[in-house]
Amino acid sequence: MARRFHYKRRKQESFDTDIMHVLNLTPMMDILTVLVVFLLVTAVFLSITVMELSIPTSGAGVAAGKRNIVIEVIIRKTGLQISNGSSVQAAIPIKDGNYDIELLSKMLVRLKEQHPDKQDATVLMEPAIEYDHLIQVMDAVRVADVRSEEGREVGKMTLFPNISIGDAP
């Protein structure tokens, strides 16, 4: 009889224990804390830049009395070309396997000096040209690094911020 009483007493004590002794959430919280820190450290934060582009239309009219100046930069497998819409004005061959972006930038600065009111240009690209080359050329068409007269300071000069893109003829 003593054993039965002892058994009942043990069973009653187990019900009286605190629920937190039965459910130990500390290891679970430790794992979740480490997981959150790991995910925050390894997360890649992307910056997305949106650039407005316009597509040239065939019905774009010319203002009366003004000569419409067309500036086209054509990206070809053999190099870069600057055109006025009807004929090639300058050709820049590939140098050391890369496009000569610096020379393109200098030529576009000269064009901007000749036509300071011109804000738009067209970038045309042949098929199978890498996307990175298109972006480099578009950056060179939009903005150029210009040195001051002393040659020490480098500033940014906005060239042709309104860029249209298309396929090369």
N, C-alpha and C positions, 0 to 999 in steps of 0.2 A: 503494500500500500504506500509505502514511503516513496517508492520509485514512481508510481503513477502521479503522486502529488508533485514530485520534483519535475516530471516531464511537463505537466500542465503549467507549472510556474515558469519554466524556460520559454515555453510557447507564448505566454502572456508577456514576458519581457521583450521578446522580439517585436511584438506589435507596438510597444511603447517607444521604441527607438525613433530617433529623428530621421525624417526622409532624406535629409542631406547626407547622412552617413551611408545610406544605401546608394544614392545617385551621386557619384563623385564627378562633377563637371569640370574640375580643374584641368585634367589632361585635354579635354575637348576644347576648352578656352585657349589653352596653350597652342594647340595645333591651329586653330582658327587665327590667332594673332600672328603666328609665323606665316601662315598662308597669305594673309592680307598684306603683310610687309613684303613678302616675296613678290606678290603680284604687282604691288605699287612700284617696286624697284625695277622689275623687268618690263613694265608696260612701256610701249612705244607711243610717244606723244607726237602725233602728226600735225603738220601745219599745211593747210591746203590754201593755195593761192588761186584766186579766180581772176582771169584776165579777160576783159571784154574784147571781142573780136568782131569785126564786121565783114560781111561777105560782099564783094563788089557786085553791083547789078549792071546789066547791059543798058538799062534805061536811065542811067544817071546822066542828067543833063549838065551842060556847061553854062555858067552864068554868062549873060550877054556882054561881049566886049572883053572878057577875060580868057586868057589862054590857059587851058587845063594842063597842068604838069603832072605827069604820071611817073611815079618812082616804083620800080619793081626790082626786088632782089630775088634772083633765081638760084636755087640750090641744086646743083647738078653733081653727078658722081665725079666729074672731072674738076670741079671747082665752083666758085661763085661768079655770078654775073649781075651787073647792074644795068637795068634797061629803062628806056623811057616809054615803054609800051609798044613801040614798033620796031626798034632796033637796039642791039646791045651797045651800051656806051663804054663799059669797062668789064674786063674779065680778070678774075683773081684765081690763079691755079692753086691746086692743093699743095701745101708746103709741109714736108716731112710726114705725110700721111694724114694731116689735119687741115681743116679749113683755116685760112688766114683771117681770123676775126679782127685782128688789130688793123690790118690794111683796109678791110671793109669799113671799119669804124671811122678811119681817117677820111676815106672817100665820102662817106655819108655826112661827115662834119662839113666837108667842102660843099656838098650839095645843099646842106641846110643854110650855109652862109650865102649861097646864091639865091635860095628861095626861103627866106625866113618865115613867111606866112604859111608855108606848106606844113600840114599836120598829119597827113596820112601817107601810108606806103603799103605796098603789097608784097608779101613774101610767097613765092611760088616754089614748089618742091617736086622733084622727080620721084617716081615710085622707088621703093626700097632704100630710102635714105633714113638713117637712124633719127629717132625722135629727139635725141639729145642735140643733134646738130641743128635741128629746126629751132629749138629753144635758145641755143647760143646765138643764132642769127637774129631771132626776134629780139633778144636782149640788146644786141648791137644796133638794131634798127631803132629801138625805143630810146636808149640812153647811151651816151659816150663819155668816157673819161677824158677830160681835157686838162692839160697842164697850163699853169699860169705862164706869163711871159718870162719870169725868172726860171721856170722849169722845176720849181721845188714843190709847189702845191698842186694836188690833183683834185679837180672838181667834177661834178656831174653836169652834163649838158643834155637837156631833153631834145631829141631829134624829131622823130616821127612817132608820136604816141598812139595814133589810131592805125592799127595794123589789120590788114585783111590777109587771109591766107587762102591758098588754092593750089591746084595742080599745075605743074610746069608744062608749057606747050612742047 
